[in-house]
Amino acid sequence: MSDKNKDVLLDHDADGIREFDNDLPRWWLYGFYLTIVMSVLYLVNWHVLETPIIGDKGQVAEYEAEVALWAERAAAAPKKEMGALTVLTDAASLARGKEIFNGTDHLCATCHREDMGGMVGPNLTDDHWLHGCSVEEIVKNIVSGFPEMGMLPYGSSTKMSDDDLLKVASYIISMRGTNPPEPKPVDPERDVLCGAKEPS
Ligand code: HEC
């Protein structure tokens, strides 16, 4: 440590706090330089190199592996071969559907909003649908989710009973035409009118 300027008070004053102009301790300075060197190595390793020197996968590969994993799980999710389902309209079933939709087990409302106007996920109350508006299609879409778009099977990959599935799907259907404020806009490329031919 150098003795240069040892304990010479500088003449500024911040609310009574004054300081010396001593050199920083060498060990501290070298530690600081080391963090600068490390940050450059880190940046190059993770953000520039496609295959990092440290770590086995780059971020792109890591992301793609994760997406592939979820796509695989979605494909492995039980494919429900459903006959025609009957939409439930009784108050108790719809109340249960609402409870599921807004609850924290399946997280539907975090992406579709409690009023279903849409946010991350599409508006579920209008006549435009991406994957079909029949109760069978809605049930199937809840079971398989759209992992590549962010919706896991059952909304959050926790299973729900067939009974609850039908209730939540029925609740969605019961919300049709409720015109929530500021809905997520229709995607003219993909959203098709309910009942119209599905986009391939
Ligand atoms: C992490 C966000 C997220 C969660 C949680 C989520 N969704 Fe979705 N949902 C989406 C996205 C995004 C889409 C659109 C997929 C696409 O673009 O192909 C979607 C699509 C849908 C569709 C098809 C809509 C259409 O237009 O065809 C239904 C039905 C649906 N979700 C119901 C649910 C239900 C019920 C739950 C809870 C069990 C749920 N979602 C949880 C994001 C989410």
Residues whose N, C-alpha, C, O or C-beta is under 5 A from the ligand:
A	BS01	HEC	H106 L107 C108 C111 V120 G121 P122 H128 W129 L130 H131 G132 I138 N141 I142 F146 M149 G150 M151 Y154 G155
